[in-house]
Amino acid sequence: MTVFTLLLRTSRKLFFVAVALGLISGFANARLIALINEALGDAGSPSGVLFAGMVVAAVMTRVASQMVLGRLNHGALHHLRVELSQQTLNTPLRKLEQLGEHRLMSALKEDAFTISQALALVPTMFVNGALIVGCLTYLAWMSGRAFLAFALGLGLGLAVLTVLQARSRDSLMQARGRIDQLFHHFRSLWTGMKELKLHRRRGRAFISQQLEPTAAFIRDRFVRTSDVNAVSAALASLLVFAIIGMLLFAFPAFGALDRSTVVGYTLVVLYLQQPLDSMLSLTQALLRADVALRNVGKMGLELAEGAEPEGATSTPAERPEPREFRRLELVGVTHSYQRENEDTRFTLGPIHLSLTPGEVVFIVGGNGSGKTTLAKLLTGLYAPEAGGIVLDGEPVTDADRAHYRQLFSTVFAEFHLFENLLGLTSPTLEARAQGFLTRLRLDRKVRLEQGQLSNTSLSTGQRKRLALLTAYLEDRPIYLFDEWAADQDPVFKDVFYRELLPDLKRAGKAVVVISHDDRYFATADRLVRLEDGRIVEAATEAPPVPLEQRAPPSFSQERS
Ligand SMILES: Nc1ncnc2c1ncn2[C@@H]1O[C@H](COP(=O)(O)OP(=O)(O)OP(=O)(O)O)[C@@H](O)[C@H]1O
């Protein structure tokens, strides 16, 4: 994709209107130059009304063209950002984990910025393009022979510039390849700030051995391109003066041109310098944008390759959220992480597991035994490589997976706390949320105003309680907590295992708890122990709670 296809894709109509207006403005400008030249010459003065008319036409159409293109540019950029974010949301989690956050961020920030810089220059391009064509036509009309010499010089200059631009492009591609890595270092700098500050030598080594060499590589490539740009600009200006020199000194020496043609030519060529300069800057910006668009396209493509048939952002109106289930079964599901070193490849499964409403299942096991991986498979964030998931007797297909995920409310160990309840809207929501805030002992810290949490700068344990609040408000049939209680104080840990979990059970929710708190293992209906990716112990299933015997949930009188 190029900047122009991006613009065309945004609005074909606006694009052609802007181009037409820009061309009219450019030709009007060229006509103005011809009029000025005629007025300065001996051939008689052209009409002042015509001159004024041309000025009005040139200025008005230029403004209109730039306004239309401005709308088009910003629309295209907006489209690019939203589309890429949407595609990201529709891409399977595993694929995103493999791509890496830094690559996505560098595309959304760096590439979008580069593209916006080029788009900002596009409006003047059509005006200048038409102006150059108009002036060249006028030059050809004034003298065919002089024009031939001029065209030869221009052609030669363009050939040299094309070679230089190709070199510039190579450097830009190399620099762009390393920008992802730079973003990776920026992320490490932010997340590892405490460690780097506490150990000066490590901090220095991080800068000098990792961040600085990458930044230096990018700097060198950009310096190379800016050198090429400087040489290109100098060459363009040399070309203009070479042509003027030829007109003023070489042609008169052979008596090839009369004086009025020489004056006219010099005037037009001098006038052409500004639009030629501007076109040169534009081609350089377009070159950078081209590299950025390639990267975005590649990312978009990579994202689209694995995109789910029913993405995460499909409208809920298409398929209502599942409000209950009878039985969920994992039948021989497996997942493995591909590693370069096959000896350290981790495989989870095959796992056979079932879940029914109103039971509390603990998944336990040592570090790295596969608990979180199992949670991702169970919740449909990972697709099983083998085996399958059966919901109420029906296998969950790839096309169902996004819908299947709507069964779950989760708080993962690595969770994100949104400051807004996003999509959770109901007139009574705030009143309910207020009740939960009191129960979670956060009422003095946080208020909920129009779906917005007043404060999320809290301790880790408190932030997890807020995440639990969101999960409560979602009120879904299955709850999954990944080491939720790990950051809670002993008192609230007890509240979690002895009050909150039984409450959810009474409400008929199926609750899956990943836990290392062996003191509380007895509170589970069922214990599933994992070791090196396999279930080594699974206590017998508790009989499912019949739907009619389920207690009304104390926290969910009304769904949002
Ligand atoms: N994104 C990933 N890419 C590659 N390997 C991974 C990834 N996530 C986990 N693993 C590997 O899979 C194995 C199981 O990880 P998992 O997070 O499921 O374990 P866990 O039982 O939840 O551990 P913990 O109790 O420490 O949280 C580990 O050996 C880990 O190295």
The ligand as an SDF file (V2000), in Angstrom:
LIG
                    3D

 31 33  0  0  0  0  0  0  0  0999 V2000
    4.1560  -16.8980   26.5920 N   0  0  0  0  0  0  0  0  0  0  0  0
    4.9170  -17.9910   26.7600 C   0  0  0  0  0  0  0  0  0  0  0  0
    5.8090  -18.3290   25.8200 N   0  0  0  0  0  0  0  0  0  0  0  0
    6.5910  -19.4270   25.9730 C   0  0  0  0  0  0  0  0  0  0  0  0
    6.5490  -20.2300   27.0460 N   0  0  0  0  0  0  0  0  0  0  0  0
    5.6770  -19.9460   28.0170 C   0  0  0  0  0  0  0  0  0  0  0  0
    4.8100  -18.8040   27.9260 C   0  0  0  0  0  0  0  0  0  0  0  0
    4.0420  -18.7710   29.0340 N   0  0  0  0  0  0  0  0  0  0  0  0
    4.4240  -19.8480   29.7940 C   0  0  0  0  0  0  0  0  0  0  0  0
    5.3960  -20.5300   29.1840 N   0  0  0  0  0  0  0  0  0  0  0  0
    6.0440  -21.7590   29.7010 C   0  0  0  0  0  0  0  0  0  0  0  0
    5.0260  -22.6800   29.9820 O   0  0  0  0  0  0  0  0  0  0  0  0
    5.2480  -23.3220   31.2310 C   0  0  0  0  0  0  0  0  0  0  0  0
    3.9910  -23.2220   32.1030 C   0  0  0  0  0  0  0  0  0  0  0  0
    3.7370  -21.8730   32.3800 O   0  0  0  0  0  0  0  0  0  0  0  0
    2.4580  -21.4160   33.2030 P   0  0  0  0  0  0  0  0  0  0  0  0
    2.4890  -19.9590   33.2680 O   0  0  0  0  0  0  0  0  0  0  0  0
    1.2660  -22.0590   32.6250 O   0  0  0  0  0  0  0  0  0  0  0  0
    2.7790  -22.0640   34.6260 O   0  0  0  0  0  0  0  0  0  0  0  0
    2.0660  -21.8360   36.0210 P   0  0  0  0  0  0  0  0  0  0  0  0
    1.7660  -23.1940   36.5680 O   0  0  0  0  0  0  0  0  0  0  0  0
    0.9260  -20.8990   35.8910 O   0  0  0  0  0  0  0  0  0  0  0  0
    3.2500  -21.1860   36.8540 O   0  0  0  0  0  0  0  0  0  0  0  0
    3.2220  -20.1640   38.0980 P   0  0  0  0  0  0  0  0  0  0  0  0
    2.7140  -20.8910   39.3000 O   0  0  0  0  0  0  0  0  0  0  0  0
    4.6630  -19.8120   38.2560 O   0  0  0  0  0  0  0  0  0  0  0  0
    2.3790  -18.9960   37.7020 O   0  0  0  0  0  0  0  0  0  0  0  0
    6.4640  -22.6730   31.8530 C   0  0  0  0  0  0  0  0  0  0  0  0
    7.5300  -23.5810   31.8110 O   0  0  0  0  0  0  0  0  0  0  0  0
    6.7560  -21.4690   31.0160 C   0  0  0  0  0  0  0  0  0  0  0  0
    8.1020  -21.3010   30.8080 O   0  0  0  0  0  0  0  0  0  0  0  0
  1  2  1  0
  2  3  1  0
  2  7  2  0
  3  4  2  0
  4  5  1  0
  5  6  2  0
  6  7  1  0
  6 10  1  0
  7  8  1  0
  8  9  2  0
  9 10  1  0
 10 11  1  0
 11 12  1  0
 11 30  1  0
 12 13  1  0
 13 14  1  0
 13 28  1  0
 14 15  1  0
 15 16  1  0
 16 17  2  0
 16 18  1  0
 16 19  1  0
 19 20  1  0
 20 21  2  0
 20 22  1  0
 20 23  1  0
 23 24  1  0
 24 25  2  0
 24 26  1  0
 24 27  1  0
 28 29  1  0
 28 30  1  0
 30 31  1  0
M  END
$$$$
